[in-house]
Amino acid sequence: MQRKPTSFDIAHLAGVSQPTVSRALRGSPTVSPATRQRIEAIAQRLNYTVDRAASNLRSGHTRTLAALLFQDPSPDDSAVNPFFLAMMGSMMRACADNGHDLLVSFQQMGSDWHKDYEDSHRADGLILLGYGDYADYKAKLDQLVAQGTHFVRWGSVQPGEPGLTVGCDNRGGGASAARHLLERGRTRIAFLGDATDHYPEFRDRYRGCADALGQAGLEVVAQVHALSSEEDGARAAQELLTCGVAFDGIVAASDLIALAAMRVLAGAGLRVPQDVAVVGFDDIPAAGLANPPLTTVAQDAGAAGRTLVETLLGRIRDQPVASMTLPTRLVVRRSTEGRT
């Protein structure tokens, strides 16, 4: 019976040492791309497979990353923000490209998830998506730092934040939304979304909107508190209608808020975009399917997923990594067409 090939056989055929073969098949950056490709080709020819359990035991690593999704308002029963779901494909591909598995787990913010993963060693590092009130969330991030846990989160990138953060240019995105409405001739612009330190991403979007209006000698005519849910968006839009402030444009802190607001406006006899132009934020799939289709500030979910994985792996491998802000882009649809 023909014996099972070993890493020593590959090393002999590739003209390298056995440790080099092990590092190459683990995806280590210490092995050159040319050498790694040569080793992988020989391993494939020999039908060699890595004993993942034995490799993990030797290295002390699980070669698994955990994406923790926290309860978030959503248009269905998933309780997961649609934008985070859009990240999953690119995160899985990035993990596979680096020889890792991705464990996806749903968490309750009130639980001790930060302790569970540290104590059980189920993953080499954590990717944190969604958090609700940042004042409550930050305390757990501080605990992760104190424990020495490798983690990266998606959120607002600010100096002095605990751990590593990857996020989009929320302030720039909010400014581009307001400038777009100004270019469409709208001068009485309201903002729907929380604008406090409890929800820093929404706060930054509001500040960007205010920046752009301020440069034009204008102010936000009304800011109504809302979290990222259709229920909150509908309530905020109704509050805007009854507060007595005239408005002809809305910048919403998320697409879910914007979509609900458009339905409330239609129910009140206001036409979008003829009477009120509306811009959202996120470019979730539902934005393009709305009637009218929603103009929105797009975050690149693919780049976000890849960057989160690569940043976390860099930290695990003790490579120099830093928090990162990704650009946004405005996607113009019919919810802002009309008068100019």
C-alpha distance (Angstrom), angle and dihedral (degrees) to the residues before:
residue distance angle dihedral
M1 . . .
Q2 3.75 . .
R3 3.81 111.0 .
K4 3.79 123.1 -121.4
P5 3.84 112.9 -96.4
T6 3.79 117.4 -111.6
S7 3.78 136.1 -155.7
F8 3.83 87.4 -102.9
D9 3.82 89.6 61.9
I10 3.79 89.9 52.7
A11 3.80 91.1 47.3
H12 3.83 90.7 52.8
L13 3.82 93.2 49.9
A14 3.81 93.6 43.4
G15 3.80 94.6 46.0
V16 3.79 93.9 -125.2
S17 3.80 137.0 107.3
Q18 3.79 123.1 -85.4
P19 3.86 92.2 -115.0
T20 3.81 88.0 55.2
V21 3.82 89.2 54.7
S22 3.79 90.5 50.0
R23 3.80 92.4 49.7
A24 3.80 92.3 46.4
L25 3.80 93.8 51.1
R26 3.82 89.6 48.3
G27 3.81 89.8 55.5
S28 3.80 93.6 -114.5
P29 3.83 113.5 176.6
T30 3.83 88.8 -140.6
V31 3.81 89.4 78.2
S32 3.80 117.1 76.5
P33 3.82 117.1 -115.4
A34 3.82 91.6 -117.6
T35 3.80 92.9 52.4
R36 3.79 92.0 44.6
Q37 3.81 91.6 51.7
R38 3.82 91.2 49.4
I39 3.80 91.9 50.2
E40 3.82 93.3 45.6
A41 3.81 90.9 50.4
I42 3.83 92.0 52.2
A43 3.81 91.2 46.0
Q44 3.79 90.2 52.3
R45 3.81 91.9 48.2
L46 3.81 90.5 52.3
N47 3.83 92.6 44.0
Y48 3.78 87.6 -122.3
T49 3.83 116.8 169.9
V50 3.78 126.5 -169.8
D51 3.79 115.9 -116.6
R52 3.78 93.6 -127.9
A53 3.80 95.4 -170.2
A54 3.80 93.7 52.0
S55 3.79 92.0 44.1
N56 3.78 91.8 50.8
L57 3.78 91.8 48.0
R58 3.81 91.7 52.9
S59 3.79 95.1 46.0
G60 3.79 97.8 40.3
H61 3.81 89.7 -128.0
T62 3.79 130.1 114.0
R63 3.82 93.4 -150.9
T64 3.79 85.0 -137.7
L65 3.79 129.0 117.4
A66 3.80 120.5 -158.7
A67 3.80 121.5 -141.7
L68 3.79 107.3 -159.0
L69 3.80 114.2 -160.2
F70 3.78 115.2 -164.4
Q71 3.77 125.4 -150.5
D72 3.78 109.9 -79.8
P73 3.80 132.4 169.0
S74 3.82 111.1 -95.8
P75 3.82 138.1 171.8
D76 3.81 90.7 -110.1
D77 3.80 137.7 33.1
S78 3.81 94.9 -81.2
A79 3.84 94.0 90.8
V80 3.82 86.8 -149.6
N81 3.79 122.9 119.8
P82 3.84 108.2 -113.1
F83 3.81 90.4 -131.0
F84 3.81 91.1 61.8
L85 3.79 91.2 49.8
A86 3.81 87.7 55.3
M87 3.83 89.0 58.0
M88 3.79 95.2 57.1
G89 3.82 98.7 82.5
S90 3.80 94.8 53.2
M91 3.81 91.6 44.0
M92 3.81 91.4 53.3
R93 3.81 92.0 47.8
A94 3.81 92.0 48.6
C95 3.81 90.8 50.0
A96 3.81 92.1 48.7
D97 3.81 91.2 48.8
N98 3.80 88.2 55.7
G99 3.81 96.8 44.9
H100 3.80 95.5 -105.2
D101 3.78 136.3 123.5
L102 3.79 122.5 -132.8
L103 3.79 119.0 -135.5
V104 3.81 112.6 -162.4
S105 3.79 116.4 -159.7
F106 3.79 133.6 174.7
Q107 3.80 114.5 -135.8
Q108 3.77 138.3 -169.7
M109 3.79 113.7 -133.2
G110 3.81 90.2 -135.6
S111 3.81 93.2 59.4
D112 3.80 128.3 88.5
W113 3.81 93.9 -110.9
H114 3.80 91.4 143.3
K115 3.83 90.1 60.2
D116 3.80 95.3 41.0
Y117 3.79 94.6 59.2
E118 3.78 94.8 41.6
D119 3.81 93.5 51.2
S120 3.81 99.4 41.4
H121 3.82 97.3 43.7
R122 3.80 89.6 -142.7
A123 3.80 91.4 150.4
D124 3.80 139.2 22.1
G125 3.79 91.3 -131.6
L126 3.79 144.9 -3.4
I127 3.81 132.8 -118.9
L128 3.80 108.8 -160.0
L129 3.81 119.4 -154.7
G130 3.80 122.6 -178.7
Y131 3.77 126.4 -1.3
G132 3.83 115.8 176.9
D133 3.80 113.4 -145.7
Y134 3.81 106.6 26.9
A135 3.81 92.4 -154.5
D136 3.82 88.9 67.0
Y137 3.81 94.6 37.8
K138 3.81 96.6 51.8
A139 3.82 92.7 63.7
K140 3.81 90.0 60.8
L141 3.80 91.4 47.2
D142 3.80 88.4 54.4
Q143 3.82 88.7 52.9
L144 3.81 91.1 51.1
V145 3.80 89.8 53.0
A146 3.82 91.0 48.5
Q147 3.83 90.1 50.6
G148 3.81 92.1 50.9
T149 3.81 91.6 -120.1
H150 3.79 116.5 164.6
F151 3.79 108.4 -125.8
V152 3.78 144.2 146.9
R153 3.78 126.6 -167.3
W154 3.78 137.4 -159.8
G155 3.79 110.0 -123.4
S156 3.77 147.9 87.0
V157 3.81 111.9 -23.1
Q158 3.81 108.1 -135.1
P159 3.81 134.2 159.6
G160 3.79 113.9 -95.5
E161 3.81 96.2 18.6
P162 3.84 115.1 148.1
G163 3.79 114.7 -100.2
L164 3.80 125.8 -18.5
T165 3.79 124.4 -33.2
V166 3.78 131.5 -168.2
G167 3.79 116.6 -169.3
C168 3.77 144.9 143.4
D169 3.79 128.6 -97.0
N170 3.79 93.7 -89.8
R171 3.78 95.3 170.5
G172 3.79 93.2 47.7
G173 3.80 90.1 46.7
G174 3.79 92.1 52.2
A175 3.80 89.9 49.5
S176 3.81 92.8 50.6
A177 3.82 90.3 51.5
A178 3.80 92.4 52.6
R179 3.82 93.5 44.2
H180 3.79 89.5 51.9
L181 3.81 91.0 54.5
L182 3.80 90.8 47.4
E183 3.80 89.3 52.7
R184 3.81 87.6 53.2
G185 3.80 89.9 56.8
R186 3.82 96.9 -102.5
T187 3.81 113.3 142.1
R188 3.83 104.1 162.8
I189 3.78 101.9 66.9
A190 3.80 125.9 173.5
F191 3.80 127.8 -164.2
L192 3.81 122.8 -140.6
G193 3.81 113.1 -161.2
D194 3.78 142.8 67.2
A195 3.80 112.9 -68.8
T196 3.80 101.6 -171.7
D197 3.80 135.9 100.8
H198 3.81 88.3 -99.9
Y199 3.84 88.4 74.4
P200 3.83 104.5 28.4
E201 3.82 96.9 176.5
F202 3.81 91.7 56.2
R203 3.80 89.8 42.2
D204 3.80 90.5 55.8
R205 3.83 91.7 48.0
Y206 3.80 89.3 52.4
R207 3.79 91.6 48.8
G208 3.79 90.9 51.0
C209 3.79 90.5 51.1
A210 3.81 90.5 49.3
D211 3.83 90.4 47.5
A212 3.80 92.9 56.4
L213 3.80 93.8 45.1
G214 3.80 91.1 46.8
Q215 3.80 90.6 54.6
A216 3.82 87.2 56.0
G217 3.81 92.1 49.1
L218 3.81 92.8 -105.7
E219 3.80 137.7 112.5
V220 3.78 135.5 -144.6
V221 3.82 102.0 -89.7
A222 3.81 93.2 -150.4
Q223 3.80 138.5 -1.3
V224 3.79 116.1 -159.9
H225 3.79 121.5 -169.2
A226 3.81 114.6 -116.4
L227 3.79 137.0 153.4
S228 3.79 123.1 -143.6
S229 3.80 100.6 -78.9
E230 3.78 135.8 100.0
E231 3.79 90.4 -123.3
D232 3.81 91.9 55.1
G233 3.80 91.1 42.8
A234 3.79 91.5 54.4
R235 3.80 92.0 48.2
A236 3.81 91.9 48.4
A237 3.81 92.6 48.8
Q238 3.80 90.9 50.1
E239 3.80 89.9 49.8
L240 3.80 89.9 50.3
L241 3.80 91.0 52.3
T242 3.79 92.8 51.7
C243 3.82 99.6 42.2
G244 3.81 93.1 81.9
V245 3.82 97.0 -122.2
A246 3.81 117.4 132.8
F247 3.81 113.6 -128.9
D248 3.80 136.8 170.8
G249 3.81 100.2 179.8
I250 3.81 138.1 41.2
V251 3.79 129.6 -159.9
A252 3.81 107.6 -164.6
A253 3.81 121.3 -160.1
S254 3.82 90.5 -133.8
D255 3.79 140.2 13.0
L256 3.81 91.2 -113.4
I257 3.81 89.8 58.8
A258 3.81 91.8 44.8
L259 3.80 95.1 49.2
A260 3.79 92.1 51.0
A261 3.81 90.8 46.3
M262 3.81 91.7 54.3
R263 3.80 90.5 54.7
V264 3.81 91.6 50.0
L265 3.80 91.2 48.4
A266 3.81 91.0 51.0
G267 3.79 90.2 49.6
A268 3.82 88.9 54.0
G269 3.81 91.4 52.7
L270 3.81 96.0 -104.4
R271 3.80 118.0 135.7
V272 3.79 123.1 -135.3
P273 2.99 116.5 -116.7
Q274 3.82 100.9 0.1
D275 3.82 95.3 61.5
V276 3.81 100.9 17.9
A277 3.82 127.0 16.7
V278 3.82 114.7 -150.0
V279 3.81 131.5 -158.1
G280 3.81 124.5 -173.6
F281 3.80 134.2 -170.4
D282 3.86 130.4 -124.7
D283 3.85 104.1 33.7
I284 3.78 94.8 -125.4
P285 3.84 114.9 -178.2
A286 3.82 92.4 -100.0
A287 3.82 90.4 61.8
G288 3.79 93.1 71.3
L289 3.81 92.5 44.6
A290 3.81 97.2 52.4
N291 3.81 123.2 107.5
P292 2.95 102.7 -93.7
P293 3.83 98.4 20.1
L294 3.79 109.7 -112.0
T295 3.78 124.6 -111.6
T296 3.78 105.7 -138.1
V297 3.79 146.7 167.2
A298 3.80 106.4 -106.8
Q299 3.76 124.8 -142.3
D300 3.80 113.2 -159.5
A301 3.82 101.3 -117.7
G302 3.81 92.5 -175.2
A303 3.79 94.3 53.5
A304 3.80 90.0 42.5
G305 3.81 93.4 55.4
R306 3.80 94.1 46.2
T307 3.79 93.3 46.5
L308 3.80 93.2 49.8
V309 3.82 91.5 53.2
E310 3.81 95.3 43.2
T311 3.81 92.4 47.0
L312 3.80 92.5 50.2
L313 3.81 93.0 46.8
G314 3.78 89.1 49.9
R315 3.79 90.2 55.3
I316 3.83 92.0 46.6
R317 3.82 89.7 51.0
D318 3.82 92.0 47.9
Q319 3.79 91.5 -116.3
P320 3.83 121.1 148.9
V321 3.81 106.1 -90.7
A322 3.79 133.6 158.9
S323 3.77 140.2 -173.5
M324 3.79 112.9 -79.2
T325 3.80 137.8 -153.5
L326 3.81 117.2 -150.3
P327 3.82 123.3 -153.6
T328 3.80 124.7 -109.3
R329 3.81 130.1 -147.9
L330 3.77 133.4 -153.5
V331 3.82 116.0 -117.4
V332 3.80 108.1 -159.6
R333 3.81 118.4 -150.2
R334 3.79 136.3 157.1
S335 3.82 97.9 -74.5
T336 3.82 88.4 82.8
E337 3.79 101.5 35.3
G338 3.76 118.0 108.2
R339 3.75 133.7 70.2
T340 3.79 120.3 23.3
